[in-house]
Amino acid sequence: MSENLPHPFVTLLGGVRGALESVLPPLVFVTIYLAMGADSRALGWAIGAAVALALVFTVWRLVERKHPARALGSLLIVLISAYIASRTGSAADFFWPRVLLNAMSALAFVVANLVRWPLIGVVLGPVVGTKLTWRKDPALLRAYSLASWPWALLNLVRTVLLMVFIDQNSLWALAASGAFFYGLTIVTIVISWMIIKRSLPAGHPGIRHPQVATTAAVA
């Protein structure tokens, strides 16, 4: 398969279903809440719709036997979000677990880079069939490390924006956050792929073919 396009990243993005999973849950939740009067009854219906939608996506993935951990993880986030919103009575509070998830993701990318286990490599290795052999290739290790920083920034931006929207009770901004963040993810993918391609030295066969260092320690 050609490496002229970021196929591994596109695979992780999830295609049309990945877009729906990112865009629909916050949009449906906020739309139902506001359309039904923005009261406690409306909150109950909005929570029910969000949970039902998460169940649909989860069953969809499980039936196709694709990424069960991701499907179940997404469902868990929605259930926790629903619990928090139901306890506080605030629709905006439904989004606090997303704040925590993005903050933890940003921290994970930073820490992983510092300990020389860049998460882009950890995630893409199994996708492209190299598993963890890329760690023995100094060029790939460096490229994956550099390409991981945009993802740390992406998750940090998501965290800050969600906190601002929640603090200001900007429900329509929260409704649009899924689509906006999905767009930012696409931009991050492009940037990461460009970083990887430009970081590898001339003549390197690419991410599918790690060049294992035999005489020098991994840089």
RACORVEN-V689119 format. One record per residue. N is the residue number from 1. RES is the residue in one small letter. PHI is phi in whole degrees, 0 to 359 (999 if undefined). PSI is psi in degrees with one decimal (999 if undefined). Layout:
n | res | phi | psi
N | RES | PHI | PSI
N | RES | PHI | PSI
This chain:
n | res | phi | psi
1 | m | 999 | 139.2
2 | s | 293 | 143.9
3 | e | 257 | 17.5
4 | n | 282 | -13.7
5 | l | 232 | 153.3
6 | p | 283 | 60.1
7 | h | 303 | -44.2
8 | p | 301 | -40.3
9 | f | 294 | -40.7
10 | v | 298 | -38.8
11 | t | 300 | -45.2
12 | l | 292 | -29.0
13 | l | 294 | -31.4
14 | g | 97 | 3.9
15 | g | 62 | -146.6
16 | v | 297 | -41.7
17 | r | 295 | -39.3
18 | g | 299 | -39.3
19 | a | 295 | -43.9
20 | l | 297 | -40.4
21 | e | 294 | -28.8
22 | s | 278 | -39.5
23 | v | 272 | -44.3
24 | l | 290 | -45.9
25 | p | 305 | -53.8
26 | p | 294 | -35.5
27 | l | 294 | -47.0
28 | v | 296 | -44.0
29 | f | 301 | -52.9
30 | v | 291 | -41.0
31 | t | 299 | -46.4
32 | i | 295 | -41.7
33 | y | 300 | -48.7
34 | l | 287 | -37.2
35 | a | 293 | -27.8
36 | m | 264 | 8.2
37 | g | 111 | -0.9
38 | a | 55 | 40.1
39 | d | 242 | -172.1
40 | s | 296 | -36.2
41 | r | 295 | -43.0
42 | a | 297 | -37.7
43 | l | 297 | -39.7
44 | g | 298 | -43.1
45 | w | 294 | -40.0
46 | a | 296 | -41.8
47 | i | 297 | -44.8
48 | g | 300 | -41.6
49 | a | 294 | -40.8
50 | a | 295 | -42.8
51 | v | 294 | -42.7
52 | a | 299 | -41.3
53 | l | 295 | -41.5
54 | a | 297 | -38.0
55 | l | 295 | -40.3
56 | v | 300 | -47.6
57 | f | 295 | -37.8
58 | t | 294 | -48.0
59 | v | 298 | -39.4
60 | w | 304 | -48.0
61 | r | 291 | -40.8
62 | l | 293 | -38.3
63 | v | 297 | -39.5
64 | e | 274 | -1.7
65 | r | 56 | 46.2
66 | k | 238 | 125.9
67 | h | 46 | 58.1
68 | p | 300 | -34.9
69 | a | 296 | -41.6
70 | r | 295 | -42.5
71 | a | 296 | -48.1
72 | l | 292 | -34.4
73 | g | 295 | -42.0
74 | s | 296 | -40.3
75 | l | 297 | -41.0
76 | l | 297 | -41.8
77 | i | 299 | -43.3
78 | v | 296 | -41.6
79 | l | 296 | -41.8
80 | i | 294 | -41.2
81 | s | 299 | -43.9
82 | a | 297 | -40.9
83 | y | 297 | -46.3
84 | i | 298 | -46.4
85 | a | 297 | -38.7
86 | s | 292 | -32.1
87 | r | 283 | -37.6
88 | t | 270 | -22.8
89 | g | 77 | 11.8
90 | s | 249 | 125.5
91 | a | 294 | -35.9
92 | a | 297 | -31.6
93 | d | 293 | -15.3
94 | f | 302 | -23.7
95 | f | 264 | -0.3
96 | w | 297 | -40.0
97 | p | 300 | -31.0
98 | r | 292 | -34.6
99 | v | 298 | -49.1
100 | l | 297 | -42.3
101 | l | 298 | -44.4
102 | n | 290 | -37.4
103 | a | 296 | -43.1
104 | m | 294 | -36.6
105 | s | 294 | -43.0
106 | a | 300 | -45.4
107 | l | 297 | -39.6
108 | a | 297 | -41.8
109 | f | 297 | -41.0
110 | v | 293 | -50.7
111 | v | 297 | -42.2
112 | a | 299 | -38.8
113 | n | 295 | -42.0
114 | l | 295 | -31.1
115 | v | 263 | 11.9
116 | r | 66 | 35.5
117 | w | 232 | 62.9
118 | p | 306 | 131.0
119 | l | 293 | -28.0
120 | i | 300 | -41.5
121 | g | 292 | -41.9
122 | v | 300 | -39.5
123 | v | 281 | -44.4
124 | l | 282 | -27.2
125 | g | 309 | -55.1
126 | p | 295 | -30.8
127 | v | 293 | -42.0
128 | v | 268 | -0.5
129 | g | 89 | 10.0
130 | t | 261 | -6.7
131 | k | 52 | -119.7
132 | l | 249 | 13.9
133 | t | 293 | -19.7
134 | w | 300 | -23.2
135 | r | 292 | -19.5
136 | k | 271 | 0.1
137 | d | 252 | 106.0
138 | p | 304 | -36.6
139 | a | 292 | -43.5
140 | l | 290 | -37.9
141 | l | 300 | -44.0
142 | r | 293 | -42.5
143 | a | 296 | -44.0
144 | y | 293 | -35.4
145 | s | 296 | -47.3
146 | l | 297 | -39.4
147 | a | 287 | -13.6
148 | s | 279 | -24.5
149 | w | 297 | -39.7
150 | p | 300 | -30.5
151 | w | 287 | -35.1
152 | a | 297 | -42.8
153 | l | 295 | -42.1
154 | l | 303 | -48.4
155 | n | 292 | -32.2
156 | l | 293 | -43.7
157 | v | 299 | -44.5
158 | r | 302 | -45.4
159 | t | 301 | -50.1
160 | v | 296 | -46.4
161 | l | 297 | -43.5
162 | l | 298 | -40.9
163 | m | 297 | -41.4
164 | v | 296 | -46.0
165 | f | 297 | -41.2
166 | i | 293 | -44.5
167 | d | 299 | -36.7
168 | q | 269 | 1.9
169 | n | 54 | 40.2
170 | s | 274 | 83.3
171 | l | 293 | -38.7
172 | w | 291 | -31.8
173 | a | 294 | -39.2
174 | l | 293 | -36.5
175 | a | 297 | -38.3
176 | a | 276 | -8.8
177 | s | 298 | -36.0
178 | g | 300 | -47.2
179 | a | 293 | -42.1
180 | f | 296 | -44.1
181 | f | 292 | -33.3
182 | y | 296 | -41.0
183 | g | 298 | -42.3
184 | l | 297 | -35.0
185 | t | 296 | -41.5
186 | i | 299 | -43.5
187 | v | 299 | -41.9
188 | t | 296 | -38.9
189 | i | 300 | -47.1
190 | v | 299 | -45.8
191 | i | 297 | -44.7
192 | s | 298 | -43.0
193 | w | 295 | -40.8
194 | m | 297 | -39.8
195 | i | 297 | -44.5
196 | i | 298 | -48.4
197 | k | 297 | -40.2
198 | r | 279 | -20.1
199 | s | 278 | -27.5
200 | l | 287 | 138.3
201 | p | 293 | 157.9
202 | a | 301 | 135.8
203 | g | 92 | -9.3
204 | h | 290 | 133.9
205 | p | 287 | -7.0
206 | g | 108 | 179.5
207 | i | 291 | -19.4
208 | r | 277 | -6.0
209 | h | 223 | 74.7
210 | p | 301 | 140.5
211 | q | 261 | 101.4
212 | v | 288 | 125.0
213 | a | 282 | 128.0
214 | t | 252 | -24.6
215 | t | 246 | -16.2
216 | a | 242 | 151.5
217 | a | 290 | 153.0
218 | v | 296 | 126.5
219 | a | 281 | 999
